[in-house]
Amino acid sequence: MSNQKKRPTSRKLVPTKSTDSVVPADLLTDLRALIEQARDATARAVNSALVLVYWSIGDRIRRDILKNKRADYGEQILRHCRQNWSRNTVRGSASGTWRG
């Protein structure tokens, strides 16, 4: 290796005229698909985080406010579901799964 410094060139950089290059259609399709996949993955991650937050909020309310008891409205909802389930149950389904 030589210790000589590189001399600057006397040539000036001149911008070239841009020509409309042809972008392959499959490239644009792939780029759109990548963006869509990233959006979908982001939405799933946000939804998962929100479910966890809302569950945690409900769990804290149940423990701290309700003292591990069910809220009264929960029993009303279950009663309503049991009644409607038995009326609209398809034969062979598990109609006894509603507990209150």
C-alpha positions in Angstrom: 0.0 0.0 0.0 1.2 3.4 -0.8 0.8 6.4 1.5 0.0 8.7 -1.3 -3.1 10.8 -0.9 -5.7 10.5 -3.6 -5.8 13.6 -5.7 -9.2 15.1 -6.4 -10.3 14.6 -9.9 -11.0 17.6 -12.1 -14.2 16.1 -13.4 -17.4 17.6 -12.1 -20.3 15.4 -11.4 -23.1 16.3 -13.7 -26.6 15.0 -13.0 -27.8 12.7 -15.7 -31.2 13.1 -17.3 -33.5 10.6 -15.7 -35.2 8.3 -18.1 -38.4 6.7 -17.2 -37.2 3.3 -16.2 -39.6 0.5 -16.5 -40.4 -1.0 -13.1 -41.4 -4.7 -13.3 -45.1 -5.2 -12.4 -44.2 -8.0 -10.1 -41.9 -5.7 -8.1 -44.7 -3.3 -7.4 -47.0 -6.2 -6.5 -44.4 -7.6 -4.1 -43.9 -4.2 -2.5 -47.6 -3.8 -2.0 -47.8 -7.3 -0.5 -45.0 -6.5 1.9 -46.6 -3.3 3.0 -50.0 -5.1 3.5 -48.3 -7.9 5.5 -46.6 -5.4 7.7 -50.0 -3.6 8.3 -51.7 -6.8 9.1 -49.0 -7.9 11.5 -49.1 -4.5 13.2 -52.9 -4.7 13.5 -52.7 -8.2 15.0 -50.0 -7.0 17.5 -52.0 -4.0 18.5 -55.2 -6.0 18.9 -53.4 -8.6 21.0 -52.0 -5.8 23.2 -55.4 -4.2 23.6 -57.0 -7.6 24.6 -54.3 -8.1 27.2 -54.8 -4.5 28.6 -58.6 -4.8 28.7 -58.4 -8.3 30.4 -55.9 -6.9 32.9 -58.2 -4.0 33.7 -61.1 -6.4 34.2 -59.0 -8.6 36.4 -58.0 -5.6 38.6 -61.6 -4.5 38.9 -62.7 -8.0 39.8 -59.9 -8.3 42.4 -59.8 -4.8 43.9 -63.4 -3.6 43.6 -65.5 -6.8 43.4 -63.3 -8.7 45.8 -63.2 -11.7 43.5 -67.0 -11.9 43.2 -69.0 -11.7 40.0 -70.7 -8.4 39.1 -74.5 -8.5 39.3 -74.9 -7.7 35.6 -72.8 -10.8 34.8 -75.4 -13.1 36.3 -78.2 -11.3 34.4 -76.2 -11.7 31.1 -75.7 -15.4 31.8 -79.3 -15.9 32.7 -80.4 -14.3 29.4 -77.9 -16.4 27.4 -79.0 -19.6 29.0 -82.7 -18.9 28.2 -81.9 -17.9 24.6 -79.5 -20.7 24.1 -82.0 -23.3 25.1 -84.6 -21.9 22.7 -82.1 -21.7 19.8 -80.0 -24.7 20.5 -79.3 -27.1 17.6 -79.8 -30.7 18.6 -76.6 -32.3 19.9 -74.9 -29.1 21.0 -73.8 -28.7 24.6 -76.7 -26.8 26.1 -75.6 -27.4 29.7 -72.4 -25.4 29.4 -73.9 -22.1 30.7 -73.1 -21.8 34.3 -73.9 -18.9 36.6 
